[in-house]
C-alpha cells in the first residue's frame, strides 16, 4: 500500500534541518529557561548541558533507525517494523501525544509573550491596557487562536515552504549573544565578582538539578521531528541523520552561551533564582533588558513570538504525520491517512491534532505544567527509541548508512538515562504522570474496542508482503506440512514455500508412520520405508523450487494426534494440511479434532496434483464482511501477492428481501475489508440471491482459487458449517480453507484427539 507522501520528497538537507531548528531553537528555551533557574539556580546551565548529552545519545539511535527505515512516521514507524502491532500502537499513541503536548507548550508560550507585545501596542495607541489581558482565560484564548491559525495554514500550504520564523529567531538570538558578551567584556568584572553571580550554583542540591532537567528536557526536543517527515526528505538515509545532528548542535551552541550570559550579566546584584521566581516565563527578556536596554527586551519578545509560532507549527506537522502513519496502518481510523492532493497534507490528521491540542490547552494550568508533561512523555518515547534501535541492530544487523558507534553502550546508556529522569519527573510532578497515564488508558480502551481488528489485519498483510518486518521483529515462523500422499507432495511443497516468508520463514515436512505392536522383522518396517520415499520425493521437489525445508518422520498409533503433538512441540505458526475428497467422516472426525487442538493458523488445501500457487491469478473470497479470519487470510493473500500480481474478488451474497440501504452498507464494509487485507489488488462484489451456494459456485467457476474461512468456536473442536461444506462440494476449482488462531484456542491435550466421537456442528 503506497503512501503518496513517500513520493513527495521535496525537502533537502537545509529544509529538513530547518524543521529541527524550528522545533528546538527558541521556543522551549525561552519558555522554560526561567523555570529551570527558579528550580535549581545557575546549575540550570549544567542541566541543559546534561540534557544535551542525553539528547545527543538519542540522536545516534534516531539516526541509525532513520538510515534503516527512511520513511515518515518517526518512532512509530520504527516501532511498527520492530515490535508487535499492539506495542507499535502504544508507541505511536505516546509520540503523537508528545508532539501534541509540545504544541500546547508552545501555544501557551506564545500567549505569554503576546501579552507584553499587546500591552505595548495599546500604549502606543494611547490606551491603557486592561488588567484582564494577562488572565488565564485570555491566555488560553490567544493560544487557541494560534493553534487554529496554524492548523488552517498547514491544510493550505506544503511543508517546508516558509521558514521565515526560524531564520528570524536564530538571527535575534545570535544578536543577543553578541550583545551579552559585549556587555560582559565592557564591564570587565573581577573574577571574584563574576563567580559570585554563580553562587550558590545549586540552590536545591542534586534533586533540584534532576527536577530542572525534567522540566527543561523538552527545550532540546525537536530533532526527532525530522524523522516524522522523513518520507518527504530527498536522500533520507543521509540527510535525515545529518539534519538531526545539525539541528541539535545549533541549539546547544545558542542555548549554553545564553544561559551563561543570563547569570553573568542578565541579573546584576540579585540571585538568578530569585529573579526567575518573579516571572519565570519572561526571564530571558528581563535579562536582555538588563544588558541591552529596552531594545533587548523587545528583541526577546519578538524572538519569543517567532520561536513559539515556528515550534508550534513544527510540532503540529509532526503530530499530524504520526497520526497519518498510524491511520495508514489502521491503528487510527483510515480517514486520518488521506492526503490533500494539492499539498500532500493529511488534512484530517492536522485537524484532529489541533482538537487534541485545544483540549489540552484547557486542561493544563500553565507553561510549567505543559513543560513537565511534554518532557515526561518525550523522555518515555526516547527510551523506547533506544530500545527499538537496540533490537533492530541485534535482529537485522548494521544498516548500510549511518550506524551507532560503540554499540550497544550508547542505546543502553541513553535509554537508561531517559527512563530514570522520566521516572523522577513522574514522581516530582504527579500531574504530568497522571496525564500520561490517562492518555495511555484511553488509547488502550480505543484499541481494544475499535482499532485492534483492522490494525491486526493490515499488520498481517504487511508482514506477508515484506518479510523483513518479521526479521526485525525477531520471529522465525514455521509452516508445518504433513505429507502422506506422494502425488500431492509437489503441490504441498509449493504451497508451503508460498506461505513461508523468504529468508526468515521455515518449513517442516512431517510424515507420520502408523506404529503397530509386534515383531518388526529384519530391516525397516514398510511404513517407514514408504515415509522415507514420500519425504525424499518432497525434498527433491523442494530443492527444485529453491526451498530448504526440515524433514521429520515419527511413529504413532494415531497419525492425527501425532500431527497435533508435533504442532505443539514445534510451536508452528501455520499448519498446512492437504485433503482429497471432503467426506463427512474426515471433515467431522479426525481432521476437525486436529484443527480444534492446535494453536496455529490452519490452512487446508484441496487441489489437483499438478496445481501450483503461481497459477492462482484470479482469487475469489466469499465473505459476509466479518474479520475473524482476516489475519490468516491477509497473510495468505499477501504471500501470494509477493510473487506476482493477483486479482482478488471479495464476494458478498445478500437476500433480495434486504433493503437497498443494507446492500450499500454491506458493499462498503466489504470494500473496506478488501482494502485492509489486500490493498489495490482487490475489489468487492455484491450478488443479490437467495441461493448463496449457487452464486458462489458460479463465480468460482471463473476463478483459479477459492478461499473459504471457518471458525474454531471451542478449544477441542473445529466447526465446518454446513454452508461452507456445501460450497466446497459444489465447486471444482482449487480450494483453500482457513482458520485463524484465537487467543482462546489453547493447545489441547493430543490424547483427546483419539476419541471416536465427532465434534458437534
C-alpha positions in Angstrom: 0.0 0.0 0.0 1.9 3.0 -1.2 1.8 6.2 0.8 1.5 9.1 -1.6 3.6 11.3 0.7 6.6 9.0 0.3 6.7 10.1 -3.4 6.7 13.8 -2.5 10.4 14.1 -1.4 10.6 17.8 -1.7 12.8 18.6 1.3 16.6 18.8 1.1 19.2 18.9 3.9 18.5 22.6 4.7 14.8 22.1 4.7 15.0 19.1 7.0 17.4 21.0 9.3 15.0 23.9 9.3 12.3 21.7 10.7 14.6 20.6 13.5 15.9 24.1 14.2 12.4 25.5 14.1 11.3 23.0 16.7 14.3 23.3 19.1 15.7 26.7 18.9 14.0 29.3 21.0 10.5 28.2 21.9 11.2 25.7 24.7 14.3 27.6 25.8 12.6 30.9 26.2 9.6 29.4 27.9 11.4 27.1 30.3 14.9 28.6 31.0 13.3 30.8 33.7 11.6 27.7 35.2 14.9 25.9 35.3 16.7 28.8 37.1 13.8 29.0 39.5 14.2 25.3 40.3 18.0 24.9 40.5 19.6 28.3 40.1 22.8 28.7 38.0 23.1 25.0 37.7 20.5 25.2 35.0 23.5 25.6 32.7 24.6 22.1 33.8 21.0 20.8 33.5 20.9 21.9 29.8 24.3 20.5 29.2 23.4 17.1 30.6 20.1 17.1 28.7 22.2 17.9 25.6 24.3 14.9 26.3 21.3 12.7 26.7 19.8 14.2 23.5 23.0 13.5 21.6 22.9 9.9 22.6 19.3 9.8 21.4 20.2 11.3 18.1 22.5 8.4 17.5 19.7 5.9 17.9 17.3 8.0 15.8 19.9 8.4 13.1 20.5 4.7 12.7 16.8 4.0 12.6 16.3 6.8 10.1 19.0 5.3 7.9 17.5 1.8 8.3 13.8 2.9 7.7 13.8 6.1 5.7 10.1 6.8 5.8 7.7 9.2 7.6 6.3 8.3 11.0 9.4 8.7 13.2 9.4 6.5 16.3 6.1 5.0 15.4 7.3 3.8 12.0 10.3 2.3 13.7 8.2 0.5 16.3 5.9 -0.7 13.6 8.9 -2.5 12.0 10.4 -3.9 15.1 7.7 -4.5 17.7 4.2 -6.1 17.6 1.3 -4.1 16.2 -0.1 -3.7 19.7 3.3 -2.3 21.0 3.7 -0.1 17.9 0.2 1.4 18.6 1.2 2.2 22.1 4.4 3.9 20.9 2.6 5.8 18.2 -0.1 6.8 20.7 2.6 8.2 23.0 4.7 10.1 20.4 1.6 11.6 18.8 0.5 12.8 22.3 4.0 14.0 23.0 4.0 16.3 19.9 0.5 17.5 20.7 1.5 18.4 24.3 4.6 20.1 22.9 2.4 22.1 20.6 0.4 23.1 23.7 3.6 24.2 25.4 4.5 26.5 22.6 1.0 27.8 22.1 1.0 28.8 25.8 4.4 30.3 25.4 3.2 32.3 22.5 0.3 33.6 24.7 2.7 34.6 27.5 5.0 36.6 25.1 2.0 38.0 23.2 0.7 39.8 26.4 3.6 42.4 26.7 3.5 42.9 22.9 -0.2 43.6 23.0 0.1 45.9 26.0 2.8 47.9 24.3 0.7 48.2 21.1 -2.2 49.5 23.2 0.1 52.0 25.0 1.4 53.3 21.7 -2.2 53.8 20.5 -2.8 55.9 23.6 -4.9 53.3 25.5 -4.2 51.8 29.0 -4.1 48.0 28.8 -6.9 46.4 30.7 -6.0 44.1 33.6 -7.6 41.0 32.1 -5.2 40.9 29.2 -2.9 38.5 31.1 -5.6 36.5 32.8 -5.6 32.7 32.3 -8.8 32.8 30.2 -7.3 35.4 27.9 -4.0 33.4 27.6 -5.9 30.3 26.7 -7.8 32.3 24.1 -4.6 33.6 22.5 -3.2 30.1 22.5 -6.3 28.6 20.9 -6.2 31.3 18.1 -2.5 30.3 17.4 -3.4 26.6 17.2 -6.4 27.3 15.0 -4.4 29.6 12.6 -1.5 27.1 12.1 -3.9 24.2 11.7 -5.6 26.2 9.0 -2.3 27.1 7.4 -1.0 23.6 7.4 -4.0 22.4 5.5 -3.4 25.1 2.8 0.4 25.1 2.2 3.0 22.4 1.7 5.5 21.7 4.5 8.9 23.5 4.3 7.8 26.3 2.1 8.1 29.1 4.7 11.0 29.3 7.2 10.9 33.0 8.0 10.1 32.4 11.7 13.0 30.1 12.1 15.5 32.4 10.4 14.2 35.4 12.2 14.5 33.9 15.7 18.0 32.5 15.1 19.2 35.9 14.0 17.7 37.6 17.1 19.2 35.0 19.5 22.6 35.4 17.9 22.3 39.2 18.3 21.5 38.7 22.0 24.6 36.5 22.5 26.9 39.1 20.8 25.4 41.9 22.8 25.7 39.9 26.0 29.4 39.2 25.6 30.0 42.8 24.6 28.4 43.9 27.8 30.4 41.3 29.8 33.7 42.4 28.3 32.8 46.1 28.6 32.2 45.9 32.3 35.2 43.5 32.8 34.1 42.4 36.3 36.7 41.0 38.6 36.9 37.2 38.7 35.5 37.1 42.2 32.6 39.3 41.3 31.7 37.1 38.3 32.0 34.0 40.4 29.6 35.5 42.9 26.9 35.6 40.3 27.1 31.8 40.1 27.0 31.2 43.8 25.3 29.1 45.1 25.5 27.1 41.9 22.9 24.5 43.2 20.0 26.2 45.0 18.3 22.9 45.8 21.0 20.3 45.6 21.1 17.3 43.3 17.3 16.8 43.4 16.8 20.3 42.2 19.1 19.6 39.3 17.2 16.5 38.3 13.9 18.3 38.5 15.2 21.1 36.3 16.4 18.5 33.8 13.0 17.0 33.8 11.3 20.4 33.3 13.6 21.6 30.6 14.4 18.5 28.6 11.6 19.4 26.1 13.6 22.5 25.2 16.0 20.2 23.3 13.3 18.2 21.7 12.7 18.8 18.0 15.5 16.9 16.2 13.3 13.8 16.3 10.5 15.6 14.5 12.6 15.4 11.3 12.0 11.7 11.3 8.3 12.3 11.3 8.6 13.7 7.7 11.5 11.5 6.6 9.4 10.3 3.7 9.3 13.8 2.3 13.2 14.3 2.5 15.4 13.7 -0.5 18.1 11.1 0.1 16.6 10.5 3.5 19.2 7.8 4.5 21.9 10.5 4.5 20.1 13.8 5.0 17.9 12.9 8.0 20.8 11.9 10.3 22.8 14.9 9.2 19.8 17.2 9.8 19.3 15.9 13.3 22.9 16.4 14.4 22.9 19.9 12.8 19.7 21.0 14.5 20.8 19.8 18.0 24.2 21.3 17.6 22.7 24.6 16.5 20.5 24.6 19.6 23.3 23.8 22.1 25.6 26.5 20.5 22.9 29.1 21.1 21.4 27.9 24.5 24.5 27.4 26.6 26.1 30.8 26.0 22.7 32.5 26.6 22.3 30.7 29.9 25.8 31.8 30.9 25.1 35.4 30.0 21.7 35.4 31.8 23.6 34.7 35.1 26.7 36.7 34.3 25.2 40.0 33.2 21.4 39.5 33.0 20.5 39.7 36.7 23.1 42.1 38.3 23.0 42.3 42.1 20.4 39.6 42.7 20.4 35.8 42.7 19.1 34.5 39.4 16.7 32.1 41.1 15.1 35.0 42.9 14.6 37.0 39.7 13.3 33.9 37.9 10.7 33.2 40.6 9.0 36.6 40.0 8.1 35.8 36.4 9.9 32.7 35.0 8.3 32.7 31.6 9.9 36.0 30.6 13.2 35.8 32.5 15.2 35.8 29.3 13.5 39.1 28.2 14.2 40.7 31.6 17.9 39.6 31.4 18.2 41.0 27.9 16.8 44.3 29.1 19.5 44.5 31.8 22.4 44.3 29.3 20.7 45.8 26.1 18.1 48.1 27.5 14.5 48.1 26.2 15.7 47.1 22.8 17.0 43.8 24.2 13.7 43.2 26.0 11.7 43.7 22.8 14.1 41.6 20.8 13.5 38.7 23.1 9.7 39.2 23.0 9.9 39.2 19.2 12.1 36.1 19.2 9.7 34.5 21.7 6.8 35.1 19.4 8.7 33.8 16.4 10.1 30.9 18.3 6.8 29.8 19.8 5.0 30.0 16.5 7.6 28.1 14.5 7.8 25.4 17.2 4.1 25.2 17.3 3.9 24.7 13.6 6.6 22.0 13.5 5.0 20.1 16.3 1.6 20.2 14.7 3.3 18.9 11.5 5.0 16.1 13.3 1.9 15.1 15.3 -0.2 15.1 12.2 2.4 12.9 10.4 2.4 10.5 13.4 -1.4 10.3 13.2 -1.2 9.8 9.4 1.3 7.0 9.7 -0.9 5.3 12.3 -4.0 5.7 10.2 -2.2 4.1 7.2 -1.7 1.0 9.4 -5.3 1.3 10.8 -4.0 1.9 14.3 -6.1 5.1 13.9 -9.2 5.4 11.7 -8.3 5.3 8.0 -9.7 8.8 7.2 -6.7 10.4 9.0 -4.4 8.9 6.4 -5.9 10.8 3.5 -3.8 13.5 1.8 -4.9 16.7 0.2 -3.9 16.4 -3.5 -2.6 19.9 -3.8 -0.2 20.0 -0.8 0.2 16.3 0.2 -1.0 17.3 3.7 -3.0 14.9 5.9 -5.8 17.5 6.5 -7.9 15.3 8.8 -4.9 14.4 10.9 -3.9 18.1 11.3 -7.4 18.9 12.4 -7.6 16.0 14.8 -4.2 17.0 16.4 -5.5 20.6 16.7 -8.6 19.4 18.5 -6.4 17.3 21.0 -4.1 20.4 21.5 -7.1 22.6 22.1 -8.4 20.2 24.8 -5.0 20.1 26.5 -4.8 23.9 26.5 -7.9 24.0 28.6 -6.8 21.1 30.8 -3.2 22.2 31.6 -2.9 25.1 34.1 0.3 26.8 32.9 3.5 26.7 31.0 5.4 24.8 33.7 2.8 22.0 33.8 2.8 21.8 30.0 6.6 21.6 30.0 6.7 18.9 32.7 4.1 16.8 30.8 5.9 17.3 27.5 9.3 16.4 28.9 7.9 13.3 30.7 6.2 11.9 27.6 9.2 12.6 25.3 11.6 11.0 27.8 9.5 7.9 27.7 9.3 7.9 23.9 13.1 8.4 23.6 13.7 5.5 25.9 11.5 3.4 23.6 13.5 4.7 20.6 16.8 3.4 22.2 15.1 0.1 22.8 13.9 -0.2 19.3 17.4 0.7 17.9 19.0 -1.9 20.1 16.5 -4.6 19.0 16.7 -3.7 15.3 20.6 -3.9 15.3 20.5 -7.3 17.2 18.0 -8.8 14.8 18.8 -7.3 11.4 22.5 -6.3 11.8 24.2 -3.0 10.9 22.4 -0.8 8.4 24.1 0.3 5.1 24.1 4.0 6.0 24.7 5.6 9.4 25.2 3.3 12.4 25.6 3.8 16.1 29.2 3.8 17.3 30.1 1.9 20.4 27.1 -0.3 20.2 25.4 -1.3 22.5 26.8 1.2 25.0 25.1 4.2 23.5 21.5 2.9 23.3 21.8 1.3 26.8 23.2 4.5 28.4 20.8 6.8 26.6 17.7 4.6 27.2 18.6 4.2 30.9 19.1 8.0 31.3 15.8 8.8 29.7 14.0 6.3 31.8 15.5 7.4 35.1 14.8 11.1 34.5 11.3 10.3 33.3 10.5 8.2 36.4 11.8 11.0 38.6 9.7 13.5 36.7 6.6 11.5 37.1 7.2 11.4 40.9 8.3 15.0 41.2 5.4 16.3 39.1 2.5 13.9 39.7 0.1 15.8 37.4 2.4 15.0 34.5 2.4 11.3 35.4 -1.4 11.3 35.8 -2.0 13.0 32.5 0.3 10.5 30.7 -1.4 7.5 32.5 -4.9 8.8 31.5 -3.8 9.2 27.8 -2.4 5.6 27.8 -5.5 4.2 29.3 -7.7 6.0 26.8 -5.6 4.6 24.0 -5.7 1.0 25.4 -9.5 1.2 25.5 -9.8 2.6 22.0 -7.5 -0.1 20.6 -9.2 -2.9 22.4 -12.7 -1.9 21.4 -12.4 -0.3 18.0 -9.0 -0.2 16.4 -7.4 -3.6 17.1 -9.2 -5.8 14.5 -8.4 -3.7 11.4 -4.9 -2.9 12.7 -4.1 -6.6 13.1 -5.3 -7.4 9.6 -3.2 -4.7 7.9 -0.2 -5.8 10.1 -0.6 -9.4 8.9 -0.7 -8.3 5.3 2.4 -6.1 5.7 4.3 -9.0 7.2 3.4 -11.2 4.3 4.4 -8.7 1.7 7.6 -7.6 3.5 9.3 -10.4 5.3 11.9 -8.1 6.6 9.3 -6.9 9.1 9.2 -10.4 10.5 13.0 -10.5 10.7 13.3 -7.2 12.6 10.6 -8.4 15.0 12.8 -11.4 15.9 10.5 -14.1 14.6 11.1 -17.2 12.5 7.7 -18.6 11.7 7.3 -22.3 10.9 4.9 -23.8 8.4 4.3 -27.4 9.5 3.3 -29.5 6.5 2.3 -33.2 7.0 2.9 -35.2 3.8 1.2 -38.6 3.2 0.4 -38.8 -0.5 3.3 -38.8 -2.9 1.1 -37.5 -5.7 0.2 -34.3 -3.7 3.7 -33.7 -2.3 4.8 -31.2 -5.1 1.6 -29.1 -4.6 2.0 -29.2 -0.8 5.7 -28.2 -1.0 4.9 -25.3 -3.4 2.1 -24.1 -1.1 4.4 -24.3 1.9 7.0 -22.3 0.1 4.5 -19.6 -0.7 3.4 -19.4 2.9 6.9 -19.3 4.4 8.4 -15.7 4.3 11.6 -15.8 2.4 14.9 -15.8 4.4 13.1 -15.9 7.7 10.3 -18.5 7.4 10.9 -22.2 7.9 9.1 -25.2 6.5 9.0 -28.6 8.2 7.8 -31.6 6.3 6.2 -34.3 8.5 5.5 -37.9 7.8 3.7 -39.9 10.5 4.0 -43.7 10.3 1.3 -45.6 12.0 3.0 -47.7 14.6 1.8 -51.2 15.2 3.0 -53.5 18.0 4.6 -56.8 17.2 8.0 -58.1 15.9 9.5 -55.8 13.3 11.4 -58.5 11.5 14.6 -57.6 9.7 15.2 -54.2 8.3 13.0 -51.1 8.5 9.2 -51.6 8.6 7.5 -51.0 5.3 5.7 -47.9 6.7 9.0 -46.2 7.5 10.4 -47.1 4.1 7.3 -45.6 2.4 7.6 -42.5 4.5 11.2 -42.1 3.6 10.2 -42.4 -0.1 7.5 -39.8 0.3 9.7 -37.3 2.1 12.5 -38.0 -0.3 10.3 -37.0 -3.2 9.1 -34.0 -1.4 12.6 -32.8 -0.6 13.6 -33.3 -4.2 10.7 -31.1 -5.2 11.7 -28.5 -2.5 15.2 -28.3 -3.9 13.8 -27.7 -7.4 11.8 -24.7 -6.1 14.7 -23.3 -4.1 13.3 -24.3 -0.7 15.4 -25.8 2.1 12.9 -27.5 4.5 13.4 -29.6 7.5 12.0 -33.2 7.4 10.7 -35.3 10.2 9.4 -38.9 10.5 7.6 -40.0 13.6 5.8 -43.1 14.7 2.4 -43.1 16.4 -0.8 -45.2 16.7 -2.9 -42.2 15.7 -1.4 -40.0 13.0 -3.9 -37.2 13.6 -3.0 -37.0 17.2 0.7 -37.0 16.4 0.3 -34.1 14.0 -1.2 -32.1 16.9 1.6 -33.1 19.2 4.3 -32.1 16.7 2.5 -28.8 16.1 2.6 -28.1 19.8 6.2 -29.2 20.1 7.4 -27.0 17.2 5.1 -24.1 18.1 4.4 -23.7 14.4 2.7 -20.5 13.2 0.8 -22.3 10.3 -0.4 -25.8 9.9 -0.8 -26.7 6.2 -3.0 -29.8 5.6 -3.9 -31.4 2.3 -7.2 -33.2 1.6 -8.8 -35.0 -1.3 -12.5 -35.7 -1.1 -14.4 -33.7 1.5 -16.2 -36.7 3.0 -18.1 -36.4 6.3 -16.1 -38.9 8.2 -12.9 -36.8 7.6 -14.4 -33.3 8.0 -16.3 -34.0 11.2 -13.9 -36.6 12.6 -10.1 -36.7 12.9 -9.4 -33.5 10.8 -11.8 -31.5 12.8 -10.3 -32.7 16.1 -6.8 -31.8 15.0 -7.8 -28.3 14.0 -9.6 -27.8 17.3 -6.5 -28.8 19.2 -3.7 -26.8 17.5 -2.8 -23.3 18.4 -1.8 -22.2 14.9 -3.3 -20.8 11.8 -4.7 -23.7 9.8 -4.7 -23.8 6.0 -6.4 -26.8 4.3 -5.7 -27.2 0.6 -7.7 -29.2 -1.9 -6.2 -29.0 -5.3 -5.2 -31.2 -8.3 -1.7 -32.9 -8.0 -0.3 -30.6 -10.7 -1.6 -27.3 -9.2 0.8 -24.6 -8.1 0.1 -21.3 -6.2 1.6 -19.4 -9.1 -1.4 -20.4 -11.2 -3.8 -18.6 -8.9 -4.1 -15.3 -10.8 -7.8 -14.8 -10.1 -8.9 -15.4 -6.5 -12.4 -15.5 -5.1 -13.1 -14.8 -1.4 -16.8 -15.2 -0.3 -17.3 -13.2 2.8 -20.1 -11.7 5.0 -17.8 -8.9 6.0 -16.6 -10.4 9.2 -13.0 -10.2 10.4 -12.5 -13.4 12.4 -10.4 -15.0 9.6 -8.9 -11.7 8.3 -5.4 -12.1 9.7 -4.7 -15.5 8.3 -6.4 -14.7 5.0 -4.4 -11.4 4.8 -1.2 -13.4 5.3 -2.2 -15.9 2.7 -3.1 -13.3 0.1 -0.1 -11.2 0.9 2.2 -14.2 0.5 0.6 -14.9 -2.9 0.8 -11.3 -3.9 4.5 -11.2 -3.0 5.4 -13.3 -6.1 3.0 -11.9 -8.7 0.0 -9.6 -9.1 -3.3 -11.2 -8.2 -6.9 -10.2 -8.9 -8.8 -10.8 -5.7 -12.6 -10.5 -5.6 -14.4 -10.3 -2.2 -17.9 -11.6 -2.9 -20.9 -10.9 -0.7 -24.3 -12.6 -1.3 -27.4 -11.0 0.2 -31.0 -11.8 0.1 -33.3 -9.7 -2.1 -35.6 -9.1 0.9 -32.9 -6.9 2.4 -33.3 -3.2 1.5 -31.1 -1.2 -0.7 -29.6 0.6 2.3 -28.4 -2.7 3.7 -26.9 -3.7 0.4 -25.0 -0.4 0.2 -23.7 -0.7 3.7 -22.7 -4.3 3.1 -20.8 -3.4 -0.1 -19.0 -0.6 1.7 -18.0 -2.9 4.6 -16.8 -5.5 2.0 -14.7 -2.8 0.2 -13.1 -1.8 3.4 -12.3 -5.4 4.3 -10.8 -6.0 0.8 -8.6 -2.8 1.1 -7.4 -3.8 4.5 -6.4 -7.3 3.5 -5.1 -6.8 0.0 -5.0 -3.2 -0.9 -5.4 -2.0 -4.5 -5.2 -5.5 -5.9 -8.7 -6.4 -4.5 -12.2 -5.3 -5.3 -15.6 -6.1 -3.8 -18.6 -7.6 -5.5 -22.2 -7.9 -4.2 -24.7 -10.5 -5.5 -28.4 -10.5 -4.7 -29.8 -14.0 -4.4 -31.4 -16.5 -2.1 -29.1 -19.3 -3.2 -25.7 -18.5 -1.8 -24.2 -21.8 -2.8 -25.2 -21.4 -6.5 -23.9 -17.8 -6.6 -20.5 -18.7 -5.1 -20.2 -21.8 -7.3 -20.9 -19.8 -10.4 -18.4 -17.1 -9.6 -15.8 -19.7 -8.5 -16.0 -21.3 -11.9 -14.4 -18.2 -13.3 -11.5 -18.2 -10.8 -8.3 -20.0 -10.2 -8.6 -20.3 -6.4 -11.4 -20.2 -3.9 -10.7 -19.2 -0.2 -13.2 -20.1 2.5 -12.9 -19.4 6.2 -14.2 -21.3 9.1 -14.4 -20.8 12.9 -13.0 -22.6 15.9 -15.6 -21.9 18.5 -14.3 -24.1 21.2 -11.0 -25.4 22.3 -11.5 -29.0 21.4 -13.3 -28.7 18.1 -13.4 -27.0 14.7 -16.7 -26.2 13.2 -17.1 -26.7 9.5 -20.5 -25.1 8.8 -23.0 -26.9 6.5 -22.9 -23.8 4.2 -19.1 -24.0 3.9 -19.2 -27.7 3.1 -21.9 -27.2 0.6 -20.0 -24.5 -1.2 -16.8 -26.6 -1.1 -18.6 -29.6 -2.6 -20.3 -27.5 -5.2 -17.0 -26.2 -6.6 -14.3 -27.9 -8.5 -11.6 -25.2 -8.6 -8.6 -25.3 -6.2 -9.8 -24.6 -2.7 -8.1 -23.2 0.4 -10.0 -23.3 3.8 -8.5 -21.2 6.5 -9.0 -20.7 10.2 -7.2 -18.1 12.3 -5.7 -19.0 15.7 -7.6 -17.3 18.5 -6.3 -16.3 21.9 -8.9 -18.6 23.5 -7.7 -21.5 21.4 -5.2 -23.1 23.8 -3.4 -26.2 22.7 -5.4 -29.2 23.8 -4.0 -32.5 25.0 -3.4 -34.5 21.9 -4.7 -37.6 23.6 -8.2 -36.0 23.3 -7.9 -36.5 19.6 -8.0 -40.2 19.9 -11.7 -40.1 20.8 -14.0 -41.6 18.3 -16.7 -39.1 18.9 -17.1 -36.4 16.2 -17.5 -32.9 17.4 -20.9 -31.3 17.3 -21.8 -29.0 14.5 
